[in-house]
Amino acid sequence: MGCTGSIPEDIVDQFDEMGYVVLRGFFDGSVVDRAIEAMTPLVDACAAELVAEGVHQDMLSRESFERRLSRLYEPCMEKAPSIFRRELHLAGLYDVFFHSRLLDAVEMILGSEIRLYPNYSVRPKLPDHAKTLVLWHQDGGYTQNAHLAGIHEERAVEVLRMVNIWCPLVPATEFNGCMQFIPRTHKLGLVPHEGREFYLEISAAALEPFLDQAASIELDPGDVVLFHNMLFHQGLPNRSDAVRWSMDWRYQDATQSTLRKEEGHMARSSRDDADVVKNAADWVSRSFQ
Ligand SMILES: O=C(O)CCC(=O)C(=O)O
């Protein structure tokens, strides 16, 4: 067990060497509870829609957070959400995205100009749901795909200085679809990705030499993992009958371009804090960008 908010002294060395750092017990329970509470109205809205369509008679409000979405979409998996993104300007998520100890840790890696990158998500990974099965990739593969399209030079993505964060809202295990990383692959630079039905995937030639080094990152609520945006990673399939709820987001050195059309939100700045998101109300008043 780690200690709430504690940051290892060698965080930068670990991050540089392995491509990721696990911080156990980093968030205290109330941070996770508020995030779960914040998501409940979104699940209610899904339930209300299914009731209106006659899929269910009632909203299944007595089901646990872990099971409710899975029970709701059992009869119509094709309608199930795979990700929430634009909906996340919620007071209960401010303490996650702008957690000051987390920003301290990120500052040690990125420096003091920190942007919340315009790619922040809550994922309800439903059992056996292909749309949530994120294949082996580097985040840089998506950034390249999303924006470059000939506008920027090819290596622009590789110079982005970013820290990705992933944390579970329920225990994440190999059985219900935790993340897997391949240590040290962030040092390879951007490798070729191929388009699949829902996601990109690292090409077999680039992936296979490293696959036997894959490590499962099993985490409990409150644990957080920081990882490099060039690290090879995937989410395992969810073989349980409940939802593997998780959050993932990214911070970037704000002196750089996002290479996307959205500009993100300033999280910390020692130069000029005028644009920094100030509090939960400020976060709620903004929108995905
Ligand atoms: O949560 C998952 O299963 C995948 C998340 C992911 O690939 C990411 O955070 O970049």
The ligand as a Tripos MOL2 file, in Angstrom:
@<TRIPOS>MOLECULE
LIG
   10     9     1     0     0
SMALL
NO_CHARGES

@<TRIPOS>ATOM
      1 O1         -8.8510    1.8430  -20.4990 O.co2     1 LIG1
      2 C1         -8.5070    1.1450  -21.4650 C.2       1 LIG1
      3 O2         -8.8680   -0.0290  -21.5910 O.co2     1 LIG1
      4 C2         -7.6080    1.7150  -22.5030 C.3       1 LIG1
      5 C3         -7.1300    3.0850  -22.1550 C.3       1 LIG1
      6 C4         -6.0480    3.5840  -23.0230 C.2       1 LIG1
      7 O3         -5.6490    2.9910  -23.9760 O.2       1 LIG1
      8 C5         -5.4180    4.8590  -22.7060 C.2       1 LIG1
      9 O4         -5.6650    5.4190  -21.6190 O.co2     1 LIG1
     10 O5         -4.6440    5.3720  -23.5430 O.co2     1 LIG1
@<TRIPOS>BOND
     1     1     2 2
     2     2     3 1
     3     2     4 1
     4     4     5 1
     5     5     6 1
     6     6     7 2
     7     6     8 1
     8     8     9 2
     9     8    10 1
@<TRIPOS>SUBSTRUCTURE
     1 LIG1         1 GROUP 0 **** ****
